[in-house]
Amino acid sequence: LLLPSSIAFSPPALISREKVCRDLHVLGSATETTGTGSYTLDGEKIRGPITPVGNFVLVRTKETVTASAGGILLPDQSKRRATEGEVVAAGPGRLHPHTGVRISCPVEPGQNVLYGLFDGTQIKYNDEDMQMIRDDDILLYYSGPMMTLENVTPCRDYLLVKVEKDKLETDSGIVVAASVTKDLEFCQGTVVKVGEGRMCSTGEFTPSPVGVGEFVKFRDYAGNDVKLGGEDFCCVRMVDILSVIPVEEE
């Protein structure tokens, strides 16, 4: 059975569409939607622009890191994958599986987001590198050209914690060099920002159990490291906070 030429596509195009069909829709034709221009997805022409469904978010990724902390240029295979970008389009949000309440998307086009290193599906849309992520993958969002401590907002149930890196000493009192401890996971620090809360089944937010300024302990390997203004921070979910630690007043 031959398909009409207006909707026929080659086998490679079929593979590309199947790969992202659960993440997005192709709406109308290019002329119907904008009147001009053409659209491509993973190198294949499509009839119109794409729009994410559910709680998916389309992000235009920023450039990857090309140098180490010491200024050494990295080869292509050693470059860190980009995890920051601008929101191009966002779905309306997912429906709660039990109540049917729609949980709205926390970000909108034009905002910038930071997400996990291994989150999302990479696509090539209109010859640009983009990432299709879920709103649950977003750690921080902000407006403006670059991410700073002043303009970032933790997403939903995330907290931004300034990590406390104590000096490590051996039993004999010798201080361990920073170069030795740089890869260790530190899991305590001071809360500097909190998200609006954890979304419950009714669509309302459950507030954070800890507040700004409190010193907390969280689960090992539960956080996502973030560097802001040359200082170390960690994005941690509220459910991963183990306890509040009292500190001595100066």
Secondary structure by P-SEA (a helix, b strand, c coil): ccccccccccaaaaaaaaaccccccccccccccccccccccccccccbbbbbcccbbbbbccccccccccccccccccccccccccccccccccccccccccccccccccccccccccbbbbbbcccbbbbbbccccccccccccccccccccccccbbbbccccccccccccccccccccccccccbbbbcccccccccccccccccccccccccccccccbbbbbcccbbbbbbccccccbbbbbbcc
